[in-house]
C-alpha cells in the first residue's frame, strides 16, 4: 500500500507543478483526495503510516499539507 500512496502523492505533485505550483493548496487537496480512500479503509498501522508520510511532506519546503489533515481524511 505504501507504494500506492507514494505514486498518488507523486502524481498529484507532478500534475500541479506546472499549473498552480507544488506548494499550492490545489496540490495538497489533490493529495488528500487521492489517499483518503486508502486511509479510510486502512488498518490502524496503515493510517499511522499515511499520517507519518503526510507529516514528512509538511516539513518539506513548498508543500502545504493542512494541519488538520487527519480530520480531513477521516470525514
LOVEX-52277 format. One line per field, with one value per atom (N, C-alpha, C, CB): residue number from 1; atom name; residue in three letters; x, y, z. Coordinates in steps of 0.02 Angstrom, whole numbers, plus 32768, in hexadecimal, padded with zeros to 4 digits. Glycine has a CB too. Layout:
N
pos = c(NUM,...) .
site = c(CA,...) .
code = c(ala,...) .
c1 = c(X,...) .
c2 = c(Y,...) .
c3 = c(Z,...) .
! end
This chain:
75
pos = c(1,1,1,1,2,2,2,2,3,3,3,3,4,4,4,4,5,5,5,5,6,6,6,6,7,7,7,7,8,8,8,8,9,9,9,9,10,10,10,10,11,11,11,11,12,12,12,12,13,13,13,13,14,14,14,14,15,15,15,15,16,16,16,16,17,17,17,17,18,18,18,18,19,19,19,19,20,20,20,20,21,21,21,21,22,22,22,22,23,23,23,23,24,24,24,24,25,25,25,25,26,26,26,26,27,27,27,27,28,28,28,28,29,29,29,29,30,30,30,30,31,31,31,31,32,32,32,32,33,33,33,33,34,34,34,34,35,35,35,35,36,36,36,36,37,37,37,37,38,38,38,38,39,39,39,39,40,40,40,40,41,41,41,41,42,42,42,42,43,43,43,43,44,44,44,44,45,45,45,45,46,46,46,46,47,47,47,47,48,48,48,48,49,49,49,49,50,50,50,50,51,51,51,51,52,52,52,52,53,53,53,53,54,54,54,54,55,55,55,55,56,56,56,56,57,57,57,57,58,58,58,58,59,59,59,59,60,60,60,60,61,61,61,61,62,62,62,62,63,63,63,63,64,64,64,64,65,65,65,65,66,66,66,66,67,67,67,67,68,68,68,68,69,69,69,69,70,70,70,70,71,71,71,71,72,72,72,72,73,73,73,73,74,74,74,74,75,75,75,75) .
site = c(N,CA,C,CB,N,CA,C,CB,N,CA,C,CB,N,CA,C,CB,N,CA,C,CB,N,CA,C,CB,N,CA,C,CB,N,CA,C,CB,N,CA,C,CB,N,CA,C,CB,N,CA,C,CB,N,CA,C,CB,N,CA,C,CB,N,CA,C,CB,N,CA,C,CB,N,CA,C,CB,N,CA,C,CB,N,CA,C,CB,N,CA,C,CB,N,CA,C,CB,N,CA,C,CB,N,CA,C,CB,N,CA,C,CB,N,CA,C,CB,N,CA,C,CB,N,CA,C,CB,N,CA,C,CB,N,CA,C,CB,N,CA,C,CB,N,CA,C,CB,N,CA,C,CB,N,CA,C,CB,N,CA,C,CB,N,CA,C,CB,N,CA,C,CB,N,CA,C,CB,N,CA,C,CB,N,CA,C,CB,N,CA,C,CB,N,CA,C,CB,N,CA,C,CB,N,CA,C,CB,N,CA,C,CB,N,CA,C,CB,N,CA,C,CB,N,CA,C,CB,N,CA,C,CB,N,CA,C,CB,N,CA,C,CB,N,CA,C,CB,N,CA,C,CB,N,CA,C,CB,N,CA,C,CB,N,CA,C,CB,N,CA,C,CB,N,CA,C,CB,N,CA,C,CB,N,CA,C,CB,N,CA,C,CB,N,CA,C,CB,N,CA,C,CB,N,CA,C,CB,N,CA,C,CB,N,CA,C,CB,N,CA,C,CB,N,CA,C,CB,N,CA,C,CB,N,CA,C,CB,N,CA,C,CB,N,CA,C,CB,N,CA,C,CB,N,CA,C,CB,N,CA,C,CB,N,CA,C,CB,N,CA,C,CB) .
code = c(unk,unk,unk,unk,unk,unk,unk,unk,unk,unk,unk,unk,unk,unk,unk,unk,unk,unk,unk,unk,unk,unk,unk,unk,unk,unk,unk,unk,unk,unk,unk,unk,unk,unk,unk,unk,unk,unk,unk,unk,unk,unk,unk,unk,unk,unk,unk,unk,unk,unk,unk,unk,unk,unk,unk,unk,unk,unk,unk,unk,unk,unk,unk,unk,unk,unk,unk,unk,unk,unk,unk,unk,unk,unk,unk,unk,unk,unk,unk,unk,unk,unk,unk,unk,unk,unk,unk,unk,unk,unk,unk,unk,unk,unk,unk,unk,unk,unk,unk,unk,unk,unk,unk,unk,unk,unk,unk,unk,unk,unk,unk,unk,unk,unk,unk,unk,unk,unk,unk,unk,unk,unk,unk,unk,unk,unk,unk,unk,unk,unk,unk,unk,unk,unk,unk,unk,unk,unk,unk,unk,unk,unk,unk,unk,unk,unk,unk,unk,unk,unk,unk,unk,unk,unk,unk,unk,unk,unk,unk,unk,unk,unk,unk,unk,unk,unk,unk,unk,unk,unk,unk,unk,unk,unk,unk,unk,unk,unk,unk,unk,unk,unk,unk,unk,unk,unk,unk,unk,unk,unk,unk,unk,unk,unk,unk,unk,unk,unk,unk,unk,unk,unk,unk,unk,unk,unk,unk,unk,unk,unk,unk,unk,unk,unk,unk,unk,unk,unk,unk,unk,unk,unk,unk,unk,unk,unk,unk,unk,unk,unk,unk,unk,unk,unk,unk,unk,unk,unk,unk,unk,unk,unk,unk,unk,unk,unk,unk,unk,unk,unk,unk,unk,unk,unk,unk,unk,unk,unk,unk,unk,unk,unk,unk,unk,unk,unk,unk,unk,unk,unk,unk,unk,unk,unk,unk,unk,unk,unk,unk,unk,unk,unk,unk,unk,unk,unk,unk,unk,unk,unk,unk,unk,unk,unk,unk,unk,unk,unk,unk,unk) .
c1 = c(8029,8000,802B,7FD1,8065,808F,80A5,80CC,80B1,80C5,808B,80DA,804E,8013,800E,7FD3,8017,8013,8049,801A,8085,80BC,80AD,80FE,8090,807E,8049,8065,8018,7FE3,7FFE,7FAC,802A,8049,8073,8074,809B,80C5,809B,80F2,8066,803A,801A,8003,8004,7FE5,8018,7FC7,8055,8088,809D,80C5,80A3,80B5,807D,80C5,803F,8006,8001,7FC5,800E,8005,8044,7FEC,807C,80BB,80BB,80F4,80A1,80A2,806A,809F,8033,7FFA,7FFC,7FBB,7FDE,7FD8,8019,7FA1,8044,8082,807D,8093,80B5,80B5,809D,80FB,80AE,809B,8054,80C9,802F,7FEB,7FBC,7FD3,7F86,7F55,7F34,7F1F,7F33,7F17,7F3E,7F18,7F7F,7FA8,7F98,7FF3,7F95,7F85,7F40,7F89,7F10,7ECC,7ECB,7E9E,7EF1,7EF3,7F13,7F1B,7F48,7F68,7F37,7FA8,7F16,7EE6,7EAC,7ECC,7E93,7E5B,7E6E,7E43,7EAA,7EBE,7ED0,7EF9,7EE8,7EFA,7EC3,7F3A,7E8F,7E59,7E3A,7E23,7E2B,7E0F,7E3F,7DFF,7E7F,7EAF,7EB1,7EF6,7EAC,7EAC,7E6D,7EB0,7E33,7DF5,7DED,7DBB,7E09,7E04,7E3F,7DFD,7E72,7EAF,7EAA,7EE6,7ED9,7EDF,7EFD,7F0B,7F01,7F1E,7F67,7F1A,7F8C,7FD2,7FD7,7FF6,7FA7,7FA5,7F98,7F6F,7F69,7F58,7F93,7F1B,7FB5,7FF0,8026,800B,8031,8063,8051,806C,8011,7FFB,8006,7FB1,7FF4,7FFD,8047,7FDC,8071,80B9,80D3,80DF,80BB,80D0,80BA,80B4,807D,8064,808C,8019,809F,80C7,810B,80D0,8126,8166,815D,8182,8124,8115,810D,80D7,80F0,80E4,8125,80C1,815B,8199,81C4,81C1,81B1,81D6,81C2,81C9,81F2,81E1,81B1,8221,817F,8152,8116,8177,8110,80D7,80AA,80EE,806D,8040,8009,8020,801D,7FEC,7FCC,800E,7F8A,7F69,7F76,7F1E,7F74,7F7F,7F49,7F82,7F0D,7ED6,7ECE,7E96,7F04,7F01,7EDF,7F48,7EED,7ECF,7E83,7EEA,7E6A,7E22,7E04,7E12,7E27,7E0E,7E0C,7E3B,7E3C,7E3D,7E07,7E81,7DF5,7DC5,7D7D,7DCC,7D70,7D2B,7D16,7D24) .
c2 = c(7FC4,8000,803F,8000,803C,8078,808E,806B,805E,8071,8094,8033,807C,809C,80E5,8075,80EF,8133,8160,8131,8146,816C,817F,8145,8151,815F,8196,8120,8194,81C6,820B,81B2,820D,824C,8268,8243,823E,8253,826D,8219,8248,825C,82A0,8228,82AC,82ED,8325,82EA,8318,834C,835C,8337,8329,8333,8357,82F0,8342,8360,83AB,833E,83BF,8405,842E,8408,840F,8433,846B,8403,845E,8490,84C3,846F,84B0,84DD,8508,84B6,84EF,8516,8518,84FA,84E8,84E3,84AE,8527,848F,8458,846E,843B,84AA,84C2,84DC,84F7,84DB,84F6,84C8,8502,84E4,84BB,8489,84E7,8496,8466,8425,8483,8429,83ED,83C7,83FF,83E9,83C8,83AA,83FA,83CD,83B3,8374,83E8,8374,8339,82FE,834A,830B,82D5,82B8,82F0,82E2,82CA,82A5,8305,82BF,829F,825A,82CB,8253,8213,81DF,821E,81F3,81C1,81B4,81D7,81DD,81D6,818F,8208,8171,812D,80FA,8115,8102,80D5,80DE,80E1,811C,812B,810E,8177,811A,8105,80B9,8123,8096,804D,802A,8035,8051,8034,801F,8064,7FF4,7FE0,801A,7F9F,8011,8045,8052,8032,801E,8027,8049,7FE3,803B,805E,80A8,803F,80B8,80FD,8122,8101,8100,811E,812C,80F1,80FD,8106,813F,80C5,8146,817C,81BF,8174,81C4,8203,8214,81FE,81E2,81EE,820A,81AD,81EF,8207,824F,81D9,825E,82A3,82D3,82A6,82BC,82E6,82F4,82C5,82C4,82D0,8303,828E,8300,8331,8377,831E,837C,83BD,83E4,83B4,83BF,83E2,83F0,83B9,83D4,83E3,8428,83AD,844E,8491,848D,84B6,84B7,84BD,848E,84B2,8461,8433,8448,83E9,845B,8479,8448,84B8,8413,83E5,8406,83A0,8409,842B,8409,8430,842F,8414,83E2,844D,83EA,83BE,8385,83E5,836F,833B,82FB,832A,82E8,82AB,82B1,829B,82EA,82F5,82F5,8337,8313,8314,82CE,8341,82A4,8260,8235,8240,8244,821C,8229,822A,8264,8277,8253,82C2) .
c3 = c(8000,8000,8000,803C,801F,8022,7FDD,804D,7FB1,7F6C,7F49,7F45,7F56,7F38,7F4F,7F4B,7F90,7FAC,7F8E,7FF9,7F89,7F6C,7F24,7F70,7EFE,7EB8,7EB5,7E95,7EE1,7EE1,7EF4,7F12,7F25,7F39,7F00,7F79,7EE2,7EAB,7E70,7E93,7E60,7E29,7E36,7E1D,7E73,7E84,7E7F,7ECB,7E95,7E93,7E4B,7EBC,7E22,7DDC,7DB7,7DBA,7DC4,7DA2,7DAF,7DB8,7DEC,7E00,7DFB,7E46,7DEA,7DE8,7DB4,7DD8,7D7A,7D45,7D4B,7D01,7D6B,7D70,7DAE,7D70,7DE3,7E20,7E48,7E4B,7E3C,7E63,7E97,7E83,7EA8,7ED7,7F1C,7EDC,7F31,7F73,7F79,7F88,7F44,7F44,7F69,7EFD,7F82,7FA5,7F76,7FC6,7F36,7F06,7F08,7EBF,7F10,7F14,7F54,7F12,7F8C,7FCB,7FC8,8005,7FAB,7FA5,7F7A,7F87,7F44,7F18,7F3C,7ED8,7F62,7F88,7FBA,7FAD,7FE1,8013,7FF3,803C,7FBC,7F9A,7F80,7F60,7F66,7F48,7F7C,7F1A,7FB7,7FE9,801D,800D,801B,804C,804C,803D,8013,8015,8035,7FCE,802A,8049,8094,802B,80A9,80F1,8112,80FD,80F3,8112,8114,80EB,80E4,80E2,8103,809B,8114,812F,8178,8127,818A,81D0,81F8,81D8,8239,8262,824F,82AD,823F,822B,81E7,8228,81BA,8179,8184,814B,81AE,81BD,81DB,81EC,8208,8228,81F3,825F,81C6,8192,8163,816A,8152,8127,814A,8114,8189,81AE,81B6,81F3,81C0,81C4,8182,81D7,814B,8109,80FE,80D1,8112,810C,8138,811D,8173,819F,8180,81E4,815C,813A,8102,811D,80E0,80AC,80C9,8085,8104,8124,812F,8167,813F,814F,8112,8180,80D9,809C,8083,8066,806A,8051,8015,803C,8018,7FDF,7FDE,7FA3,800F,8010,8049,8018,8038,806A,8080,804E,80A3,80BE,80FB,80D2,80FF,8137,817A,812A,81AE,81F1,8206,8223,81EB,81FC,81C9,8201,81AC,8178,8191,815E,81CF,81EA,81EC,8231,8201,8203,81BD,8226,818E,8149,812B,811E,813C,8122,8143,812D,8180,81A5,8190,81EF,8175,8162,8124,8157) .
! end
